[in-house]
Amino acid sequence: MPQLNPNPWFFILLMSWTAFSLIIQPKLLSFTTTNPPSTKPKVTPKTTPWAWPWT
């Protein structure tokens, strides 16, 4: 059964993770976020309870 032979697939796995970790990931992390976190305090909206007709 050739799919149980890890010889070519293990090398491909290692090379793809190396490329992701060393090349792709730093390029992606260098971008700034479009919505930076806000320093304003969160305001909770005032909600009124529902007026049920049978209570």
All heavy atoms as atom14 arrays in JSON, in Angstrom:
{
  "sequence": "MPQLNPNPWFFILLMSWTAFSLIIQPKLLSFTTTNPPSTKPKVTPKTTPWAWPWT",
  "atom14_mask": [
    [1, 1, 1, 1, 1, 1, 1, 1, 0, 0, 0, 0, 0, 0],
    [1, 1, 1, 1, 1, 1, 1, 0, 0, 0, 0, 0, 0, 0],
    [1, 1, 1, 1, 1, 1, 1, 1, 1, 0, 0, 0, 0, 0],
    [1, 1, 1, 1, 1, 1, 1, 1, 0, 0, 0, 0, 0, 0],
    [1, 1, 1, 1, 1, 1, 1, 1, 0, 0, 0, 0, 0, 0],
    [1, 1, 1, 1, 1, 1, 1, 0, 0, 0, 0, 0, 0, 0],
    [1, 1, 1, 1, 1, 1, 1, 1, 0, 0, 0, 0, 0, 0],
    [1, 1, 1, 1, 1, 1, 1, 0, 0, 0, 0, 0, 0, 0],
    [1, 1, 1, 1, 1, 1, 1, 1, 1, 1, 1, 1, 1, 1],
    [1, 1, 1, 1, 1, 1, 1, 1, 1, 1, 1, 0, 0, 0],
    [1, 1, 1, 1, 1, 1, 1, 1, 1, 1, 1, 0, 0, 0],
    [1, 1, 1, 1, 1, 1, 1, 1, 0, 0, 0, 0, 0, 0],
    [1, 1, 1, 1, 1, 1, 1, 1, 0, 0, 0, 0, 0, 0],
    [1, 1, 1, 1, 1, 1, 1, 1, 0, 0, 0, 0, 0, 0],
    [1, 1, 1, 1, 1, 1, 1, 1, 0, 0, 0, 0, 0, 0],
    [1, 1, 1, 1, 1, 1, 0, 0, 0, 0, 0, 0, 0, 0],
    [1, 1, 1, 1, 1, 1, 1, 1, 1, 1, 1, 1, 1, 1],
    [1, 1, 1, 1, 1, 1, 1, 0, 0, 0, 0, 0, 0, 0],
    [1, 1, 1, 1, 1, 0, 0, 0, 0, 0, 0, 0, 0, 0],
    [1, 1, 1, 1, 1, 1, 1, 1, 1, 1, 1, 0, 0, 0],
    [1, 1, 1, 1, 1, 1, 0, 0, 0, 0, 0, 0, 0, 0],
    [1, 1, 1, 1, 1, 1, 1, 1, 0, 0, 0, 0, 0, 0],
    [1, 1, 1, 1, 1, 1, 1, 1, 0, 0, 0, 0, 0, 0],
    [1, 1, 1, 1, 1, 1, 1, 1, 0, 0, 0, 0, 0, 0],
    [1, 1, 1, 1, 1, 1, 1, 1, 1, 0, 0, 0, 0, 0],
    [1, 1, 1, 1, 1, 1, 1, 0, 0, 0, 0, 0, 0, 0],
    [1, 1, 1, 1, 1, 1, 1, 1, 1, 0, 0, 0, 0, 0],
    [1, 1, 1, 1, 1, 1, 1, 1, 0, 0, 0, 0, 0, 0],
    [1, 1, 1, 1, 1, 1, 1, 1, 0, 0, 0, 0, 0, 0],
    [1, 1, 1, 1, 1, 1, 0, 0, 0, 0, 0, 0, 0, 0],
    [1, 1, 1, 1, 1, 1, 1, 1, 1, 1, 1, 0, 0, 0],
    [1, 1, 1, 1, 1, 1, 1, 0, 0, 0, 0, 0, 0, 0],
    [1, 1, 1, 1, 1, 1, 1, 0, 0, 0, 0, 0, 0, 0],
    [1, 1, 1, 1, 1, 1, 1, 0, 0, 0, 0, 0, 0, 0],
    [1, 1, 1, 1, 1, 1, 1, 1, 0, 0, 0, 0, 0, 0],
    [1, 1, 1, 1, 1, 1, 1, 0, 0, 0, 0, 0, 0, 0],
    [1, 1, 1, 1, 1, 1, 1, 0, 0, 0, 0, 0, 0, 0],
    [1, 1, 1, 1, 1, 1, 0, 0, 0, 0, 0, 0, 0, 0],
    [1, 1, 1, 1, 1, 1, 1, 0, 0, 0, 0, 0, 0, 0],
    [1, 1, 1, 1, 1, 1, 1, 1, 1, 0, 0, 0, 0, 0],
    [1, 1, 1, 1, 1, 1, 1, 0, 0, 0, 0, 0, 0, 0],
    [1, 1, 1, 1, 1, 1, 1, 1, 1, 0, 0, 0, 0, 0],
    [1, 1, 1, 1, 1, 1, 1, 0, 0, 0, 0, 0, 0, 0],
    [1, 1, 1, 1, 1, 1, 1, 0, 0, 0, 0, 0, 0, 0],
    [1, 1, 1, 1, 1, 1, 1, 0, 0, 0, 0, 0, 0, 0],
    [1, 1, 1, 1, 1, 1, 1, 1, 1, 0, 0, 0, 0, 0],
    [1, 1, 1, 1, 1, 1, 1, 0, 0, 0, 0, 0, 0, 0],
    [1, 1, 1, 1, 1, 1, 1, 0, 0, 0, 0, 0, 0, 0],
    [1, 1, 1, 1, 1, 1, 1, 0, 0, 0, 0, 0, 0, 0],
    [1, 1, 1, 1, 1, 1, 1, 1, 1, 1, 1, 1, 1, 1],
    [1, 1, 1, 1, 1, 0, 0, 0, 0, 0, 0, 0, 0, 0],
    [1, 1, 1, 1, 1, 1, 1, 1, 1, 1, 1, 1, 1, 1],
    [1, 1, 1, 1, 1, 1, 1, 0, 0, 0, 0, 0, 0, 0],
    [1, 1, 1, 1, 1, 1, 1, 1, 1, 1, 1, 1, 1, 1],
    [1, 1, 1, 1, 1, 1, 1, 0, 0, 0, 0, 0, 0, 0]
  ],
  "atom14_positions": [
    [[0.84, -1.18, 0.0], [0.0, 0.0, 0.0], [0.89, 1.24, 0.0], [1.53, 1.55, 1.01], [-0.92, -0.03, 1.21], [-1.92, -1.18, 1.11], [-2.96, -1.53, 2.52], [-3.4, -0.01, 3.18], [0.0, 0.0, 0.0], [0.0, 0.0, 0.0], [0.0, 0.0, 0.0], [0.0, 0.0, 0.0], [0.0, 0.0, 0.0], [0.0, 0.0, 0.0]],
    [[0.94, 1.97, -1.1], [1.88, 3.09, -1.2], [1.51, 4.29, -0.33], [2.35, 5.1, -0.02], [1.84, 3.44, -2.68], [0.55, 2.93, -3.16], [0.24, 1.72, -2.34], [0.0, 0.0, 0.0], [0.0, 0.0, 0.0], [0.0, 0.0, 0.0], [0.0, 0.0, 0.0], [0.0, 0.0, 0.0], [0.0, 0.0, 0.0], [0.0, 0.0, 0.0]],
    [[0.25, 4.43, 0.08], [-0.1, 5.59, 0.89], [0.46, 5.49, 2.31], [0.47, 6.48, 3.04], [-1.62, 5.8, 0.94], [-2.4, 4.71, 1.65], [-2.86, 3.62, 0.72], [-2.27, 3.41, -0.34], [-3.9, 2.9, 1.09], [0.0, 0.0, 0.0], [0.0, 0.0, 0.0], [0.0, 0.0, 0.0], [0.0, 0.0, 0.0], [0.0, 0.0, 0.0]],
    [[0.93, 4.32, 2.72], [1.52, 4.18, 4.04], [3.01, 4.49, 4.04], [3.63, 4.5, 5.09], [1.29, 2.76, 4.57], [-0.16, 2.38, 4.82], [-0.25, 0.94, 5.31], [-0.79, 3.31, 5.84], [0.0, 0.0, 0.0], [0.0, 0.0, 0.0], [0.0, 0.0, 0.0], [0.0, 0.0, 0.0], [0.0, 0.0, 0.0], [0.0, 0.0, 0.0]],
    [[3.58, 4.74, 2.88], [4.99, 5.08, 2.79], [5.15, 6.58, 3.1], [4.78, 7.43, 2.29], [5.52, 4.76, 1.39], [7.0, 5.04, 1.29], [7.65, 5.33, 2.28], [7.52, 4.95, 0.08], [0.0, 0.0, 0.0], [0.0, 0.0, 0.0], [0.0, 0.0, 0.0], [0.0, 0.0, 0.0], [0.0, 0.0, 0.0], [0.0, 0.0, 0.0]],
    [[5.72, 6.96, 4.26], [5.8, 8.38, 4.62], [6.98, 9.11, 3.99], [7.16, 10.29, 4.24], [5.96, 8.33, 6.14], [6.67, 7.06, 6.39], [6.17, 6.1, 5.34], [0.0, 0.0, 0.0], [0.0, 0.0, 0.0], [0.0, 0.0, 0.0], [0.0, 0.0, 0.0], [0.0, 0.0, 0.0], [0.0, 0.0, 0.0], [0.0, 0.0, 0.0]],
    [[7.75, 8.41, 3.18], [8.99, 8.99, 2.67], [8.77, 10.29, 1.89], [9.33, 11.31, 2.25], [9.74, 7.96, 1.83], [11.14, 8.42, 1.5], [11.62, 9.36, 2.1], [11.76, 7.77, 0.55], [0.0, 0.0, 0.0], [0.0, 0.0, 0.0], [0.0, 0.0, 0.0], [0.0, 0.0, 0.0], [0.0, 0.0, 0.0], [0.0, 0.0, 0.0]],
    [[7.97, 10.36, 0.83], [7.85, 11.65, 0.14], [6.94, 12.63, 0.87], [7.17, 13.83, 0.83], [7.26, 11.27, -1.22], [6.5, 10.03, -0.96], [7.27, 9.31, 0.12], [0.0, 0.0, 0.0], [0.0, 0.0, 0.0], [0.0, 0.0, 0.0], [0.0, 0.0, 0.0], [0.0, 0.0, 0.0], [0.0, 0.0, 0.0], [0.0, 0.0, 0.0]],
    [[5.93, 12.16, 1.58], [4.93, 13.05, 2.16], [5.45, 13.75, 3.4], [5.08, 14.89, 3.67], [3.66, 12.27, 2.49], [3.15, 11.56, 1.28], [3.08, 10.21, 1.1], [2.7, 12.14, 0.07], [2.6, 9.94, -0.14], [2.35, 11.1, -0.8], [2.55, 13.45, -0.37], [1.86, 11.32, -2.07], [2.05, 13.67, -1.64], [1.73, 12.63, -2.48]],
    [[6.3, 13.11, 4.16], [6.86, 13.75, 5.34], [7.76, 14.92, 4.95], [7.74, 15.97, 5.58], [7.62, 12.73, 6.19], [8.09, 13.28, 7.5], [7.18, 13.6, 8.49], [9.44, 13.47, 7.74], [7.61, 14.11, 9.7], [9.87, 13.98, 8.94], [8.96, 14.3, 9.93], [0.0, 0.0, 0.0], [0.0, 0.0, 0.0], [0.0, 0.0, 0.0]],
    [[8.53, 14.76, 3.9], [9.39, 15.85, 3.42], [8.55, 17.01, 2.9], [8.86, 18.17, 3.14], [10.33, 15.32, 2.32], [11.25, 16.37, 1.8], [12.3, 16.84, 2.57], [11.07, 16.9, 0.53], [13.15, 17.81, 2.08], [11.92, 17.87, 0.04], [12.97, 18.33, 0.83], [0.0, 0.0, 0.0], [0.0, 0.0, 0.0], [0.0, 0.0, 0.0]],
    [[7.46, 16.7, 2.19], [6.56, 17.75, 1.68], [5.91, 18.48, 2.85], [5.78, 19.72, 2.83], [5.52, 17.14, 0.73], [6.2, 16.63, -0.53], [4.42, 18.13, 0.41], [5.3, 15.83, -1.44], [0.0, 0.0, 0.0], [0.0, 0.0, 0.0], [0.0, 0.0, 0.0], [0.0, 0.0, 0.0], [0.0, 0.0, 0.0], [0.0, 0.0, 0.0]],
    [[5.51, 17.75, 3.89], [4.93, 18.37, 5.07], [5.92, 19.3, 5.75], [5.58, 20.44, 6.11], [4.46, 17.29, 6.04], [3.95, 17.79, 7.39], [2.5, 18.25, 7.25], [4.08, 16.73, 8.43], [0.0, 0.0, 0.0], [0.0, 0.0, 0.0], [0.0, 0.0, 0.0], [0.0, 0.0, 0.0], [0.0, 0.0, 0.0], [0.0, 0.0, 0.0]],
    [[7.16, 18.84, 5.92], [8.16, 19.68, 6.56], [8.49, 20.93, 5.74], [8.62, 22.02, 6.29], [9.44, 18.87, 6.79], [9.4, 17.87, 7.94], [10.73, 17.11, 8.01], [9.12, 18.57, 9.25], [0.0, 0.0, 0.0], [0.0, 0.0, 0.0], [0.0, 0.0, 0.0], [0.0, 0.0, 0.0], [0.0, 0.0, 0.0], [0.0, 0.0, 0.0]],
    [[8.58, 20.78, 4.45], [8.9, 21.93, 3.61], [7.75, 22.94, 3.57], [7.97, 24.14, 3.57], [9.26, 21.48, 2.19], [10.6, 20.79, 2.1], [11.95, 21.86, 2.61], [12.45, 21.11, 4.15], [0.0, 0.0, 0.0], [0.0, 0.0, 0.0], [0.0, 0.0, 0.0], [0.0, 0.0, 0.0], [0.0, 0.0, 0.0], [0.0, 0.0, 0.0]],
    [[6.52, 22.45, 3.54], [5.39, 23.38, 3.52], [5.27, 24.13, 4.84], [4.99, 25.34, 4.85], [4.1, 22.64, 3.19], [3.83, 21.67, 4.18], [0.0, 0.0, 0.0], [0.0, 0.0, 0.0], [0.0, 0.0, 0.0], [0.0, 0.0, 0.0], [0.0, 0.0, 0.0], [0.0, 0.0, 0.0], [0.0, 0.0, 0.0], [0.0, 0.0, 0.0]],
    [[5.49, 23.46, 5.98], [5.45, 24.16, 7.26], [6.63, 25.12, 7.41], [6.49, 26.18, 8.01], [5.44, 23.15, 8.41], [4.05, 22.78, 8.78], [3.4, 21.64, 8.47], [3.12, 23.58, 9.51], [2.13, 21.67, 8.96], [1.93, 22.86, 9.61], [3.17, 24.84, 10.09], [0.81, 23.34, 10.26], [2.05, 25.32, 10.74], [0.9, 24.58, 10.82]],
    [[7.76, 24.77, 6.86], [8.91, 25.68, 6.91], [8.63, 26.92, 6.08], [8.91, 28.05, 6.51], [10.17, 24.96, 6.4], [10.38, 23.79, 7.19], [11.38, 25.85, 6.48], [0.0, 0.0, 0.0], [0.0, 0.0, 0.0], [0.0, 0.0, 0.0], [0.0, 0.0, 0.0], [0.0, 0.0, 0.0], [0.0, 0.0, 0.0], [0.0, 0.0, 0.0]],
    [[8.06, 26.73, 4.89], [7.73, 27.88, 4.05], [6.67, 28.75, 4.72], [6.75, 29.98, 4.69], [7.25, 27.41, 2.68], [0.0, 0.0, 0.0], [0.0, 0.0, 0.0], [0.0, 0.0, 0.0], [0.0, 0.0, 0.0], [0.0, 0.0, 0.0], [0.0, 0.0, 0.0], [0.0, 0.0, 0.0], [0.0, 0.0, 0.0], [0.0, 0.0, 0.0]],
    [[5.71, 28.14, 5.34], [4.68, 28.92, 6.02], [5.25, 29.68, 7.2], [4.97, 30.86, 7.38], [3.55, 28.0, 6.49], [2.5, 28.72, 7.29], [1.58, 29.54, 6.66], [2.45, 28.58, 8.66], [0.62, 30.21, 7.4], [1.49, 29.25, 9.4], [0.57, 30.06, 8.77], [0.0, 0.0, 0.0], [0.0, 0.0, 0.0], [0.0, 0.0, 0.0]],
    [[6.07, 29.03, 8.0], [6.58, 29.66, 9.21], [7.61, 30.74, 8.94], [7.66, 31.74, 9.64], [7.21, 28.6, 10.12], [6.23, 27.67, 10.51], [0.0, 0.0, 0.0], [0.0, 0.0, 0.0], [0.0, 0.0, 0.0], [0.0, 0.0, 0.0], [0.0, 0.0, 0.0], [0.0, 0.0, 0.0], [0.0, 0.0, 0.0], [0.0, 0.0, 0.0]],
    [[8.44, 30.55, 7.94], [9.53, 31.49, 7.7], [9.24, 32.55, 6.65], [9.83, 33.63, 6.7], [10.79, 30.71, 7.29], [11.35, 29.75, 8.34], [12.54, 29.01, 7.78], [11.71, 30.5, 9.61], [0.0, 0.0, 0.0], [0.0, 0.0, 0.0], [0.0, 0.0, 0.0], [0.0, 0.0, 0.0], [0.0, 0.0, 0.0], [0.0, 0.0, 0.0]],
    [[8.36, 32.26, 5.7], [8.14, 33.19, 4.6], [6.76, 33.82, 4.65], [6.61, 35.04, 4.65], [8.36, 32.47, 3.25], [9.79, 31.95, 3.17], [8.05, 33.39, 2.09], [10.05, 31.02, 2.02], [0.0, 0.0, 0.0], [0.0, 0.0, 0.0], [0.0, 0.0, 0.0], [0.0, 0.0, 0.0], [0.0, 0.0, 0.0], [0.0, 0.0, 0.0]],
    [[5.74, 33.0, 4.7], [4.37, 33.51, 4.55], [3.88, 34.19, 5.83], [3.3, 35.27, 5.78], [3.44, 32.37, 4.12], [3.89, 31.82, 2.77], [2.0, 32.83, 4.05], [3.21, 30.55, 2.36], [0.0, 0.0, 0.0], [0.0, 0.0, 0.0], [0.0, 0.0, 0.0], [0.0, 0.0, 0.0], [0.0, 0.0, 0.0], [0.0, 0.0, 0.0]],
    [[4.11, 33.56, 6.97], [3.58, 34.1, 8.22], [4.14, 35.49, 8.56], [3.35, 36.36, 8.94], [3.84, 33.11, 9.34], [3.13, 33.46, 10.62], [3.38, 32.43, 11.7], [4.3, 31.63, 11.6], [2.56, 32.44, 12.72], [0.0, 0.0, 0.0], [0.0, 0.0, 0.0], [0.0, 0.0, 0.0], [0.0, 0.0, 0.0], [0.0, 0.0, 0.0]],
    [[5.43, 35.77, 8.47], [5.89, 37.13, 8.76], [5.31, 38.17, 7.81], [5.06, 39.31, 8.22], [7.41, 37.04, 8.62], [7.73, 35.61, 8.83], [6.56, 34.85, 8.3], [0.0, 0.0, 0.0], [0.0, 0.0, 0.0], [0.0, 0.0, 0.0], [0.0, 0.0, 0.0], [0.0, 0.0, 0.0], [0.0, 0.0, 0.0], [0.0, 0.0, 0.0]],
    [[5.08, 37.8, 6.56], [4.49, 38.77, 5.63], [3.05, 39.08, 6.0], [2.6, 40.21, 5.89], [4.56, 38.24, 4.2], [5.96, 38.24, 3.64], [5.96, 37.86, 2.19], [7.37, 37.92, 1.65], [7.42, 38.02, 0.22], [0.0, 0.0, 0.0], [0.0, 0.0, 0.0], [0.0, 0.0, 0.0], [0.0, 0.0, 0.0], [0.0, 0.0, 0.0]],
    [[2.32, 38.05, 6.45], [0.94, 38.28, 6.85], [0.84, 39.06, 8.15], [-0.05, 39.9, 8.31], [0.21, 36.94, 7.0], [-0.07, 36.17, 5.72], [-0.71, 34.83, 6.05], [-0.98, 36.97, 4.81], [0.0, 0.0, 0.0], [0.0, 0.0, 0.0], [0.0, 0.0, 0.0], [0.0, 0.0, 0.0], [0.0, 0.0, 0.0], [0.0, 0.0, 0.0]],
    [[1.75, 38.82, 9.07], [1.7, 39.52, 10.35], [2.19, 40.96, 10.26], [1.96, 41.74, 11.19], [2.53, 38.76, 11.39], [1.97, 37.4, 11.81], [2.94, 36.72, 12.76], [0.61, 37.56, 12.44], [0.0, 0.0, 0.0], [0.0, 0.0, 0.0], [0.0, 0.0, 0.0], [0.0, 0.0, 0.0], [0.0, 0.0, 0.0], [0.0, 0.0, 0.0]],
    [[2.83, 41.34, 9.18], [3.32, 42.71, 9.05], [2.21, 43.69, 8.67], [2.38, 44.9, 8.82], [4.44, 42.78, 8.02], [3.92, 42.52, 6.72], [0.0, 0.0, 0.0], [0.0, 0.0, 0.0], [0.0, 0.0, 0.0], [0.0, 0.0, 0.0], [0.0, 0.0, 0.0], [0.0, 0.0, 0.0], [0.0, 0.0, 0.0], [0.0, 0.0, 0.0]],
    [[1.08, 43.19, 8.19], [-0.02, 44.06, 7.83], [-0.67, 44.62, 9.09], [-0.79, 43.94, 10.09], [-1.08, 43.33, 7.0], [-0.59, 42.91, 5.65], [-0.63, 41.59, 5.29], [-0.11, 43.83, 4.75], [-0.2, 41.18, 4.04], [0.33, 43.44, 3.51], [0.29, 42.12, 3.15], [0.0, 0.0, 0.0], [0.0, 0.0, 0.0], [0.0, 0.0, 0.0]],
    [[-1.1, 45.87, 9.0], [-1.82, 46.45, 10.13], [-3.29, 46.08, 10.03], [-3.84, 45.91, 8.94], [-1.68, 47.98, 10.14], [-2.2, 48.48, 8.91], [-0.24, 48.39, 10.32], [0.0, 0.0, 0.0], [0.0, 0.0, 0.0], [0.0, 0.0, 0.0], [0.0, 0.0, 0.0], [0.0, 0.0, 0.0], [0.0, 0.0, 0.0], [0.0, 0.0, 0.0]],
    [[-3.93, 46.0, 11.16], [-5.34, 45.65, 11.15], [-6.16, 46.84, 10.68], [-5.82, 48.0, 10.92], [-5.8, 45.24, 12.55], [-5.57, 46.33, 13.45], [-5.06, 44.02, 13.04], [0.0, 0.0, 0.0], [0.0, 0.0, 0.0], [0.0, 0.0, 0.0], [0.0, 0.0, 0.0], [0.0, 0.0, 0.0], [0.0, 0.0, 0.0], [0.0, 0.0, 0.0]],
    [[-7.25, 46.58, 10.0], [-8.08, 47.66, 9.49], [-8.92, 48.28, 10.59], [-9.29, 49.44, 10.5], [-8.99, 47.15, 8.37], [-9.74, 46.05, 8.86], [-8.17, 46.69, 7.18], [0.0, 0.0, 0.0], [0.0, 0.0, 0.0], [0.0, 0.0, 0.0], [0.0, 0.0, 0.0], [0.0, 0.0, 0.0], [0.0, 0.0, 0.0], [0.0, 0.0, 0.0]],
    [[-9.24, 47.53, 11.62], [-10.01, 48.05, 12.74], [-9.22, 47.84, 14.03], [-9.37, 46.83, 14.69], [-11.36, 47.32, 12.84], [-12.24, 47.58, 11.67], [-12.26, 48.68, 11.15], [-12.96, 46.57, 11.24], [0.0, 0.0, 0.0], [0.0, 0.0, 0.0], [0.0, 0.0, 0.0], [0.0, 0.0, 0.0], [0.0, 0.0, 0.0], [0.0, 0.0, 0.0]],
    [[-8.38, 48.82, 14.39], [-7.59, 48.65, 15.61], [-8.52, 48.67, 16.83], [-9.59, 49.25, 16.79], [-6.64, 49.84, 15.6], [-7.28, 50.84, 14.72], [-8.09, 50.08, 13.72], [0.0, 0.0, 0.0], [0.0, 0.0, 0.0], [0.0, 0.0, 0.0], [0.0, 0.0, 0.0], [0.0, 0.0, 0.0], [0.0, 0.0, 0.0], [0.0, 0.0, 0.0]],
    [[-8.09, 48.06, 17.91], [-8.95, 48.04, 19.1], [-9.21, 49.44, 19.63], [-8.33, 50.3, 19.61], [-8.15, 47.21, 20.1], [-6.96, 46.72, 19.41], [-6.89, 47.31, 18.06], [0.0, 0.0, 0.0], [0.0, 0.0, 0.0], [0.0, 0.0, 0.0], [0.0, 0.0, 0.0], [0.0, 0.0, 0.0], [0.0, 0.0, 0.0], [0.0, 0.0, 0.0]],
    [[-10.39, 49.66, 20.09], [-10.78, 50.97, 20.58], [-10.45, 51.1, 22.06], [-10.53, 50.14, 22.82], [-12.28, 51.15, 20.35], [-12.69, 52.39, 20.89], [0.0, 0.0, 0.0], [0.0, 0.0, 0.0], [0.0, 0.0, 0.0], [0.0, 0.0, 0.0], [0.0, 0.0, 0.0], [0.0, 0.0, 0.0], [0.0, 0.0, 0.0], [0.0, 0.0, 0.0]],
    [[-10.12, 52.33, 22.47], [-9.85, 52.58, 23.88], [-11.06, 53.16, 24.58], [-11.0, 53.44, 25.78], [-8.66, 53.55, 24.03], [-8.98, 54.76, 23.32], [-7.39, 52.95, 23.47], [0.0, 0.0, 0.0], [0.0, 0.0, 0.0], [0.0, 0.0, 0.0], [0.0, 0.0, 0.0], [0.0, 0.0, 0.0], [0.0, 0.0, 0.0], [0.0, 0.0, 0.0]],
    [[-12.14, 53.4, 23.85], [-13.34, 53.94, 24.47], [-14.0, 52.88, 25.34], [-14.0, 51.7, 25.0], [-14.34, 54.4, 23.4], [-13.85, 55.6, 22.6], [-14.95, 56.19, 21.75], [-15.27, 55.27, 20.59], [-16.22, 55.86, 19.64], [0.0, 0.0, 0.0], [0.0, 0.0, 0.0], [0.0, 0.0, 0.0], [0.0, 0.0, 0.0], [0.0, 0.0, 0.0]],
    [[-14.58, 53.29, 26.46], [-15.27, 52.3, 27.29], [-16.54, 51.82, 26.6], [-17.21, 52.58, 25.9], [-15.59, 53.06, 28.58], [-15.6, 54.49, 28.18], [-14.61, 54.62, 27.05], [0.0, 0.0, 0.0], [0.0, 0.0, 0.0], [0.0, 0.0, 0.0], [0.0, 0.0, 0.0], [0.0, 0.0, 0.0], [0.0, 0.0, 0.0], [0.0, 0.0, 0.0]],
    [[-16.85, 50.57, 26.84], [-18.04, 50.01, 26.21], [-19.29, 50.51, 26.93], [-19.35, 50.52, 28.15], [-18.0, 48.49, 26.25], [-16.93, 47.91, 25.37], [-17.06, 46.42, 25.29], [-16.02, 45.88, 24.33], [-16.18, 44.46, 24.1], [0.0, 0.0, 0.0], [0.0, 0.0, 0.0], [0.0, 0.0, 0.0], [0.0, 0.0, 0.0], [0.0, 0.0, 0.0]],
    [[-20.25, 50.93, 26.14], [-21.5, 51.43, 26.69], [-22.55, 50.34, 26.49], [-22.81, 49.92, 25.36], [-21.93, 52.73, 25.99], [-23.26, 53.21, 26.52], [-20.86, 53.79, 26.14], [0.0, 0.0, 0.0], [0.0, 0.0, 0.0], [0.0, 0.0, 0.0], [0.0, 0.0, 0.0], [0.0, 0.0, 0.0], [0.0, 0.0, 0.0], [0.0, 0.0, 0.0]],
    [[-23.14, 49.91, 27.58], [-24.19, 48.9, 27.46], [-25.51, 49.61, 27.18], [-25.86, 50.58, 27.85], [-24.3, 48.07, 28.75], [-24.56, 48.96, 29.84], [-23.03, 47.3, 29.02], [0.0, 0.0, 0.0], [0.0, 0.0, 0.0], [0.0, 0.0, 0.0], [0.0, 0.0, 0.0], [0.0, 0.0, 0.0], [0.0, 0.0, 0.0], [0.0, 0.0, 0.0]],
    [[-26.24, 49.15, 26.2], [-27.5, 49.82, 25.88], [-28.54, 49.58, 26.96], [-28.59, 48.51, 27.57], [-27.92, 49.18, 24.56], [-27.23, 47.86, 24.55], [-25.96, 48.04, 25.32], [0.0, 0.0, 0.0], [0.0, 0.0, 0.0], [0.0, 0.0, 0.0], [0.0, 0.0, 0.0], [0.0, 0.0, 0.0], [0.0, 0.0, 0.0], [0.0, 0.0, 0.0]],
    [[-29.34, 50.61, 27.24], [-30.38, 50.49, 28.24], [-31.57, 49.77, 27.62], [-32.11, 50.21, 26.61], [-30.81, 51.87, 28.73], [-31.82, 51.8, 29.83], [-32.22, 53.18, 30.3], [-33.3, 53.03, 31.37], [-33.86, 54.32, 31.73], [0.0, 0.0, 0.0], [0.0, 0.0, 0.0], [0.0, 0.0, 0.0], [0.0, 0.0, 0.0], [0.0, 0.0, 0.0]],
    [[-31.92, 48.67, 28.21], [-33.04, 47.89, 27.69], [-34.2, 47.96, 28.66], [-34.02, 48.0, 29.88], [-32.63, 46.43, 27.48], [-32.19, 45.91, 28.73], [-31.5, 46.31, 26.47], [0.0, 0.0, 0.0], [0.0, 0.0, 0.0], [0.0, 0.0, 0.0], [0.0, 0.0, 0.0], [0.0, 0.0, 0.0], [0.0, 0.0, 0.0], [0.0, 0.0, 0.0]],
    [[-35.37, 47.98, 28.13], [-36.57, 47.96, 28.97], [-37.19, 46.58, 28.87], [-37.19, 45.96, 27.8], [-37.57, 49.02, 28.49], [-37.89, 48.77, 27.13], [-36.99, 50.43, 28.63], [0.0, 0.0, 0.0], [0.0, 0.0, 0.0], [0.0, 0.0, 0.0], [0.0, 0.0, 0.0], [0.0, 0.0, 0.0], [0.0, 0.0, 0.0], [0.0, 0.0, 0.0]],
    [[-37.74, 46.09, 29.98], [-38.35, 44.77, 29.92], [-39.61, 44.79, 29.08], [-40.29, 45.8, 28.94], [-38.63, 44.44, 31.39], [-38.68, 45.75, 32.07], [-37.77, 46.67, 31.3], [0.0, 0.0, 0.0], [0.0, 0.0, 0.0], [0.0, 0.0, 0.0], [0.0, 0.0, 0.0], [0.0, 0.0, 0.0], [0.0, 0.0, 0.0], [0.0, 0.0, 0.0]],
    [[-39.9, 43.66, 28.53], [-41.08, 43.53, 27.68], [-42.33, 43.51, 28.57], [-42.39, 42.82, 29.56], [-40.99, 42.24, 26.88], [-42.12, 42.05, 25.93], [-43.27, 41.36, 26.15], [-42.22, 42.57, 24.62], [-44.08, 41.41, 25.07], [-43.46, 42.15, 24.1], [-41.4, 43.35, 23.83], [-43.89, 42.49, 22.82], [-41.82, 43.66, 22.56], [-43.04, 43.26, 22.07]],
    [[-43.3, 44.31, 28.18], [-44.55, 44.36, 28.94], [-45.49, 43.27, 28.44], [-46.18, 43.45, 27.45], [-45.18, 45.74, 28.79], [0.0, 0.0, 0.0], [0.0, 0.0, 0.0], [0.0, 0.0, 0.0], [0.0, 0.0, 0.0], [0.0, 0.0, 0.0], [0.0, 0.0, 0.0], [0.0, 0.0, 0.0], [0.0, 0.0, 0.0], [0.0, 0.0, 0.0]],
    [[-45.48, 42.13, 29.13], [-46.33, 41.05, 28.74], [-47.78, 41.35, 29.16], [-48.02, 41.83, 30.26], [-45.88, 39.73, 29.38], [-44.52, 39.31, 28.9], [-43.35, 39.5, 29.54], [-44.22, 38.66, 27.67], [-42.31, 39.01, 28.79], [-42.82, 38.48, 27.63], [-44.97, 38.21, 26.59], [-42.18, 37.87, 26.58], [-44.34, 37.61, 25.55], [-42.96, 37.44, 25.54]],
    [[-48.74, 41.1, 28.31], [-50.11, 41.47, 28.66], [-50.74, 40.61, 29.76], [-51.7, 41.02, 30.38], [-50.87, 41.29, 27.33], [-50.04, 40.37, 26.52], [-48.63, 40.57, 26.97], [0.0, 0.0, 0.0], [0.0, 0.0, 0.0], [0.0, 0.0, 0.0], [0.0, 0.0, 0.0], [0.0, 0.0, 0.0], [0.0, 0.0, 0.0], [0.0, 0.0, 0.0]],
    [[-50.19, 39.43, 30.04], [-50.82, 38.54, 31.02], [-50.17, 38.64, 32.4], [-50.48, 37.85, 33.27], [-50.81, 37.1, 30.55], [-49.44, 36.6, 30.19], [-48.51, 36.14, 31.04], [-48.89, 36.53, 28.89], [-47.39, 35.78, 30.36], [-47.59, 36.01, 29.01], [-49.36, 36.86, 27.61], [-46.77, 35.81, 27.94], [-48.52, 36.66, 26.54], [-47.24, 36.15, 26.7]],
    [[-49.24, 39.6, 32.58], [-48.63, 39.7, 33.91], [-49.19, 40.87, 34.68], [-49.78, 41.79, 34.19], [-47.11, 39.87, 33.8], [-46.82, 41.03, 33.01], [-46.47, 38.65, 33.24], [0.0, 0.0, 0.0], [0.0, 0.0, 0.0], [0.0, 0.0, 0.0], [0.0, 0.0, 0.0], [0.0, 0.0, 0.0], [0.0, 0.0, 0.0], [0.0, 0.0, 0.0]]
  ]
}
